[in-house]
Amino acid sequence: MRFIVYGAGAVGGVLGACLHRSGRQVVLVARGAHLAALREHGLTLQDVGGERTMAIPAVSGPAEIGWQDGDVVLLAVKGQDTEAALRELAAYAPAATPVVSLQNGVDNERQALRIFEHVYGVCVMSPTTHLTPGIVRADCHPVPGLLDIGRFPSGTDATAESIAAAFRAAGYESVPRPDIMRWKYGKLLRNVGNAVDAVCGRTAGVREIVGRIRAEAAAVLDAAGIAYTPEDEDDERRADILKAAVADSRGGGSSWQSLARGTGHIEADYLSGEIVLVARLHGLSAPYNENARRWANLFAREGRAPASLTPGEWLATLPADA
């Protein structure tokens, strides 16, 4: 089993490094300065034990890969990049290739299933940071993350078992779950606050806004009859496994990092935007999630610095009846 890590940033880069370190064959797919650094210097993984640089094959896309039986794609791009990634994969990867979504949101697996028969979802709980081109950091120790996996839309099989075993050998916690999408919807509820974290930062008043966004999202999923893991079940799974190894110097989560790096895009359409979509499909409204989606996209589009909007300014743009 060889792992093609499509998106070797924070989550994908750390996982790719850990798999490589455990003796697995890995190919990293990256772009731009990150790809150049990987090719010239290798991938550097930082953790509580220091840092290690590994010479892992790195390519710019599927066309550069000599595809073979036993390849598994670990899709680790942001949700807004999934369509383009799948289009590239479809042109070169064999149709029977398993595609594993290591992504936030719940739409990636559905997109993949249009093209590939064997699709798997992973509920990712793995605090990581993409520091600079060629350098990633695992922010938890000794376990870098939880990567529970299941077949999409439901069930488990021998492939899921084998991938989970490879994750465990690489140092992660991973169990196959037949209801993996219930876990991913639960993770979605924890992620819908990312957009506010990104634009407002972690300042007074943000926690209350995030609470309202999450409550609204849960109400929408309840009305739509969509199952999700409650917070206490999620907390029990994490328990004391995810232990911070370094002081949090990121300033925010993955969406904050997107703004800080000036990528020009953000995954809010697939987090809060997913709640907005479900609400509209069921004749409901989700003004808090819509406001979160709009502000995050505006910041990404205009290249605004993260954490530069006050909670008061954010609240002032809500509809009067919200």
N, C-alpha and C positions, 0 to 999 in steps of 0.2 A: 504494500500500500504506500503510494507516494502522495504527498499532500501539496496541492497547488494553492498557495495562499494568495488569493486575488484581492489585493488591498493590504499591503504590508505596513500599515500605519501603527497606531497604538495597540489595539487589540490584536490585529493580524500579525504585526511584527513581533510582539512578545510571544504569542502562541507559536509562530513559525520558529523563533529562536529556541523555545523550550522543546518543541518537537525535534528539531535538529540536534539539540544537545542530548536528547534521549536516544539518538541513533536512527531516527526516521529520516527518509529521503524527503526533502522539502525544496520547492521552487517558489520564489517570491515574485509577485507581480507588482510593480510600482511604477511611478512616473517621475519625470522632472529631476529636480535636484536630489530627491531621495533615492531614485534609481541610480543616478550617477555616483552617489556616495556608496551605495550598496555594492556597485560594481568595482569601484576603486579601492574601498577600504574594508568591505564586508559590513555585516549588521552587528552593531554593538548593543548588547543587552545590559542594562543597569538594574541591579537589585540590591537588597540589603547586604549581600556578600561582596559587592564591588561591581566590576564590569568585566564582560567577556566579549571579544569580537570574533565573529564566526564568518567564515567564507561560505555563504549559502548562494547557490545559483539564483540570479535575479534577471528578470526579463521585463520588457515593456508591455507585453500582451500575449494572448494565446497563440498567435502566429509563430512565436519564437520557441514554442514548447514542442518537443517530440513526444506526442501523446502516446501512452501505452496502457495496457490492461492494468487495472489496479489503481489508476489515478483517481483521486478524490479532490474536488474543488471545495476549498473553504472560502466562501464569499464573505469578505470583511470590509467591503466598501460601504459608504453611507447610503441611505435609502434612495437619495436623489440620483445616485450613480448606478443603481442596480440595472435599469433598462439597458444602458449602454454596455455594461459589463456582460450581461446575458447575450446581447447581440453579438459581441465579439466571441464569446464562448461557443455560441451556436455555430459559428463559421468554422471552428477548428476542433472542438472537443467532441469525442464520440457521443452519440445520443444516449448511451447507457451509463455515461459518467455520473456518479453521485454528486449532487450539488448540495452543499451544507451552508445554510444561512447563519452566519455569526454576526447578526445585525439586530439593531433595535427596530421596533416597529413590527407590524404583522402582515405587511403587503408583499414583502420580498419573496416569500415562499410561493405565494400565489402566482407572481410573475414568473418565477423559475419553472413552475409546473406546466406552464404553457409550452415550454421548450424542452424540458428534460423530464423523464419519467420518474427518476429516483431523486426526490427532494427531501431534505431534512431540515428541521428547525433546531436551533440551539438557543436556550435562554442563557444569555451571557451576563454573568456577574463577575467582572474582572477589571478593577480599577487600574488603568494603565495610562501612560503619557507618551506622546510622540514629541520628544524634546527638540531635536534638530534633525536635518537630513542624515540618515544612517544610524540614528541613536534613538532607542526606545527604552522605556523604564517600566518595570513591574512594581506597582505601588503597594502590593500586599505580599506578606511572607509568613510562613513558608509556602503556603498555597497561593499561587498567583491568581486563581479564580475558580468559579463554578461554571461548568459548561454542560448542563444537562441537555440531552438530545432526544429527539423523536422523529419518526417519519411524518411527513406532511401529506394529508391533513391530520392523520392520527395513526397510532400504532407504532410498533418497533419491529426490527428484523435483525438478521445477522450482521448487516452492514452497520446499523446503529450500534450494536454491541461492540463491533470491532473498532469503530471510531471512538467510542467512549473509553475502551481499553487503552487506545493510543493516547488519548487525552490524560488518562490517569497515569500512564507511564511517563508522561511529560511533566507530571507534578500537579495537575489539576484535579479537582473533584468533578466527577462526571457519572451520571446514571442515566440509562435509557428511560424515557417516560412516554407512554402511549398518548398522554394528554398534553404534549409539549406546547400546543398553542394556548391552552389555558394558562400555562406559566408565562408565555410570551405576552398575553394580554395583561396579566398581572404586572409584568415588567413595564408594559406600556403605561399603566397608571402611574408608575413611579417616574417615568421619563417625561410625562407631559409638562412637568415644571421646568424642563431643561431650557426652554426658550426664554423664560423670564430670568432664570439664572444667568443666561448669556447676556441679555441686554441690560439688566438692572444690577447684576452682581449679588453678593450675599450681604445685603444691607437691611436695615430695619424696614419692616413692611413687606418684604419679599415673601417671607414665610406664609403670611396670611394670604397673599395672592396665589401662591402655589397651592395652598390648601383648598381654595375655592376652585382652582382649575382641576385639581384631582377629584374633588367631590362632584363637580359637573361631569367629568369624564366617567366616573363610576355610575352616575345616574343614567347617562346615555347608554352605556353597555348593559346596564340592568334592563332598561326599556327595550333594548334590541334583543334581549335574551342571550347575550354573549357571556360565556363563563370566563372567569378569571380567578387567579389565586388571590385570596385576601391577604392583607398586609401581615397578619400574624403568621400565616403559613409561609410567606416569603421570609419573614424574620427567622422563623424556626429553621428553614433550610440554610440560611447564612450562618446562624448561630454564632459560634466564635471562630468560624473557619476563616473568614476574610479579615485578617489583621493587618492594619496599616503598618507598612514597613518604613515609610519616610513621611516627614511632615508634608502636608498637602500644600504644594507651592503652585498649583495649577491656576488658582483663582476661580475655577469653575469646572464644570463637567465637559463632556465631549462637544456640546454645542458651543460652549464658551471657547474651547480650543479652536473650533472652526473659525470663529470671529477673530481670535487672537492671531491666527496664522494668515488671516486675510485670504481665505480660499475663494471667496466670492459666492459661496453657497452654504446652505445649512439644511439639516434634515427635518426642520419643523413641519413640513407638509406631511411627513410620514409618522409624526408623533401627535402633536395637537391636531394637525390636519386630518389624521385618521379619525379622531373623535368627531371633528366637524363633519366629515363625510358620513359616518354612521348616523349622526344626528339628522342630517338632511335626508338620508335614505328612509328615515322613519318619521319624517314630518316634525322633527324637533329642531331646537336651536342650541348652540353651544357658544355663547358670546365670549366667555373667558378664553376658551381654547382658540377661537377665531382671532381674538386680539393677540394672543400669544404667537400664533402662526404669522400674522401680518407684521408684527413688530420685528420678529426674528428675520424674516425674509427681507424687510427693509434695511436692517442693519447689514446683512450679508451683501445685498445688492449695492449699497452705497459705501461699503467699506468702513463703516463706523466702528469705533473701538468698543470692545465688550465692556459691560458694566458702566455705561455712560448715560443711561436713562434712569430717572428717579422713579420709584414706585408711584408717586403722585402723578407724574406725567403719563405713566402706563395706564393707570386707572382712569385718567381724564378722557381717554379715547374709547372707553367702553360705551355701548349704547345706553341711553338714559334708562331703559327698562331692564337692564342687566341686574 
